[in-house]
């Protein structure tokens, strides 16, 4: 796999996307899924599968790297 470098702005966009994703998840879990009748509905299963795939394919929106960058900044400021 080729090395990829992101600008700080691009990395921030991943953080915003993660938050938007979490907000969407809450809306679906609290409003849409109950309206569909809960976990037994096939659409609900597909929604859960899609959420899991997005998390897996994005590395949870680069969360691991976000933590490493945050730690590096904290260590630098000591």
Residue frames as qw, qx, qy, qz and C-alpha x, y, z in Angstrom:
[[0.000, 0.890, 0.456, 0.000, 0.00, 0.00, 0.00],
 [0.389, 0.522, -0.028, 0.759, 1.29, 3.44, -0.88],
 [0.291, -0.337, -0.459, 0.769, 1.97, 5.96, 1.83],
 [0.016, -0.765, -0.462, -0.447, -0.70, 8.62, 2.16],
 [0.281, -0.145, -0.354, 0.880, -0.20, 12.01, 3.74],
 [0.082, -0.796, -0.570, -0.186, -3.08, 14.15, 4.89],
 [0.104, 0.484, -0.156, 0.855, -3.03, 17.84, 5.60],
 [0.014, 0.121, 0.687, -0.717, -4.23, 19.00, 9.00],
 [0.493, 0.159, -0.011, -0.855, -7.40, 20.25, 7.29],
 [0.645, 0.081, -0.659, -0.378, -8.06, 16.87, 5.67],
 [0.342, -0.047, -0.862, 0.371, -7.50, 15.15, 8.99],
 [0.214, 0.131, 0.437, -0.864, -9.91, 17.56, 10.67],
 [0.599, 0.091, -0.342, -0.718, -12.49, 16.64, 8.04],
 [0.545, -0.041, -0.837, -0.010, -12.24, 13.01, 9.19],
 [0.096, -0.136, -0.701, 0.694, -12.90, 14.16, 12.76],
 [0.418, 0.168, 0.085, -0.889, -15.96, 16.10, 11.61],
 [0.616, 0.073, -0.626, -0.473, -17.14, 13.14, 9.54],
 [0.354, -0.078, -0.885, 0.292, -16.83, 10.87, 12.59],
 [0.134, 0.202, 0.519, -0.820, -18.96, 13.27, 14.63],
 [0.540, 0.180, -0.220, -0.792, -21.57, 13.55, 11.86],
 [0.540, 0.044, -0.821, -0.182, -21.60, 9.76, 11.57],
 [0.174, -0.145, -0.817, 0.530, -22.16, 9.45, 15.33],
 [0.327, 0.212, 0.234, -0.890, -24.98, 12.01, 15.17],
 [0.597, 0.139, -0.509, -0.605, -26.60, 10.08, 12.32],
 [0.407, -0.015, -0.905, 0.122, -26.25, 6.86, 14.29],
 [0.063, 0.188, 0.651, -0.733, -28.05, 8.39, 17.28],
 [0.485, 0.215, -0.059, -0.845, -30.89, 9.67, 15.09],
 [0.596, 0.101, -0.702, -0.377, -31.35, 6.29, 13.48],
 [0.327, -0.060, -0.887, 0.322, -31.19, 4.40, 16.78],
 [0.079, 0.246, 0.575, -0.776, -33.60, 6.73, 18.57],
 [0.466, 0.400, 0.105, -0.782, -36.12, 7.51, 15.84],
 [0.562, 0.358, -0.530, -0.524, -35.94, 5.49, 12.65],
 [0.293, 0.134, -0.946, 0.031, -35.22, 2.01, 13.96],
 [0.219, 0.210, 0.765, -0.568, -37.97, 2.08, 16.61],
 [0.536, 0.406, 0.020, -0.740, -40.38, 3.31, 13.92],
 [0.528, 0.319, -0.700, -0.360, -39.46, 0.27, 11.82],
 [0.899, -0.277, -0.171, -0.293, -40.32, -2.02, 14.70],
 [0.582, -0.666, 0.467, -0.013, -36.85, -2.58, 16.11],
 [0.230, -0.550, 0.765, 0.246, -34.21, -5.18, 15.48],
 [0.632, 0.167, 0.757, -0.007, -36.33, -7.74, 13.69],
 [0.551, 0.779, 0.126, -0.270, -36.85, -5.67, 10.56],
 [0.840, 0.194, 0.230, 0.451, -34.53, -6.53, 7.62],
 [0.284, 0.845, -0.008, 0.453, -33.82, -2.84, 6.95],
 [0.492, -0.829, 0.236, -0.124, -32.55, -2.49, 10.52],
 [0.877, -0.204, 0.316, 0.299, -30.09, -5.34, 9.96],
 [0.636, 0.547, 0.184, 0.511, -28.87, -3.66, 6.79],
 [0.072, -0.938, 0.084, -0.328, -28.45, -0.33, 8.61],
 [0.698, -0.643, 0.309, 0.065, -26.35, -2.01, 11.30],
 [0.853, 0.101, 0.312, 0.406, -24.23, -3.77, 8.67],
 [0.419, 0.774, 0.099, 0.465, -23.64, -0.51, 6.80],
 [0.317, -0.909, 0.195, -0.186, -22.56, 1.28, 9.96],
 [0.814, -0.411, 0.355, 0.206, -20.11, -1.50, 10.78],
 [0.763, 0.370, 0.270, 0.457, -18.67, -1.46, 7.26],
 [0.169, 0.912, -0.027, 0.373, -18.15, 2.30, 7.33],
 [0.532, -0.788, 0.305, -0.053, -16.32, 2.02, 10.66],
 [0.861, -0.155, 0.389, 0.289, -14.17, -0.86, 9.42],
 [0.670, 0.528, 0.263, 0.451, -13.33, 0.65, 6.04],
 [0.112, 0.893, -0.074, 0.429, -12.41, 4.05, 7.45],
 [0.545, 0.057, -0.578, 0.605, -10.55, 2.76, 10.48],
 [0.261, -0.754, -0.531, 0.285, -13.26, 4.53, 12.48],
 [0.207, 0.953, 0.092, 0.203, -12.44, 7.70, 10.56],
 [0.549, 0.499, -0.401, 0.538, -8.72, 7.37, 11.33],
 [0.589, -0.770, -0.047, -0.239, -9.43, 7.40, 15.07],
 [0.881, -0.263, -0.032, 0.393, -6.20, 5.55, 15.94],
 [0.541, 0.324, 0.041, 0.775, -4.13, 8.20, 14.19],
 [0.205, -0.797, -0.123, -0.555, -6.12, 10.98, 15.79],
 [0.759, -0.649, -0.044, 0.031, -5.17, 9.61, 19.19],
 [0.801, -0.046, 0.048, 0.595, -1.50, 9.32, 18.19],
 [0.280, 0.585, 0.099, 0.754, -1.42, 12.89, 16.89],
 [0.442, -0.810, -0.102, -0.373, -3.07, 14.16, 20.06],
 [0.841, -0.473, -0.007, 0.265, -0.52, 12.33, 22.18],
 [0.663, 0.226, 0.071, 0.710, 2.36, 13.72, 20.12],
 [0.006, 0.738, 0.083, 0.670, 1.07, 17.26, 20.62],
 [0.655, -0.737, -0.056, -0.154, 0.71, 16.69, 24.37],
 [0.856, -0.235, 0.030, 0.459, 4.24, 15.29, 24.63],
 [0.469, 0.477, 0.090, 0.738, 5.61, 18.20, 22.61],
 [0.199, -0.786, -0.075, -0.581, 3.96, 20.69, 24.96],
 [0.793, -0.540, -0.232, 0.164, 5.44, 19.12, 28.13]]
